[in-house]
Amino acid sequence: GDGGNQQPADAEQQAGTDHQHGVADIDGIARLRKRPIRDEARGAAMWSDRVVTVVLALDIGGTKLAAGLVDDGGEVLVHDRAPTPDSLDPEELWAAVVQLVDDLLARPDAEPYDGIGIGCGGPMEWPAGRVSPINIHGWRDFPLLDRVRDRYAGGRPAVIHNDAVALALAEHRWGAGQGHDH
């Protein structure tokens, strides 16, 4: 079973995924209010009534790595950044992400988080989250989403998308695009 949770007919849409257009609603993770979560990247349904109020947000770029805890109103509660290593070793790059996130989560002002959102440059195998960013030469077909899930999700929802898409969605929800349809 589904643990007693009802699965509405439009569950995928409520979970923040538009399968017809192949676009994820990244800010949907911050809007979930006792809605089902369908985890397509793992190839299985994961239904949850978890309320998401704080998101661990990761921005993976060619010059900097950034991590923060962001509330459902878009307020950055705590954040940090580090330079992206100039390395061809995928594990050295991953270790830099781990160090940044571990340090952030160890801070006394870090709050518990309910979900994870990742923005990373492409190309990317989406929604599986295997990345080959053109500006991070050490990551080719790197399983970023799986690595983040394995280390930080602990059953919480986690999503990834191209950093440009994540930026556009954030602008639409909290920035200059707020209140506009296009």
Sequence and secondary structure as in RCSB ss.txt:
>XXXX:A:sequence
GDGGNQQPADAEQQAGTDHQHGVADIDGIARLRKRPIRDEARGAAMWSDRVVTVVLALDIGGTKLAAGLVDDGGE
VLVHDRAPTPDSLDPEELWAAVVQLVDDLLARPDAEPYDGIGIGCGGPMEWPAGRVSPINIHGWRDFPLLDRVRD
RYAGGRPAVIHNDAVALALAEHRWGAGQGHDH
>XXXX:A:secstr
  TT    TTHHHHTTEETTTTEE TTHHHH SS     GGGTS         EEEEEEE SSEEEEEEEETTS 
EEEEEEEE    S HHHHHHHHHHHHHHHHHSTT    SEEEEEE S EETTTTEE  TT TT SSEEHHHHHII
IIITTS EEEEEHHHHHHHHHHHHSTTTT   
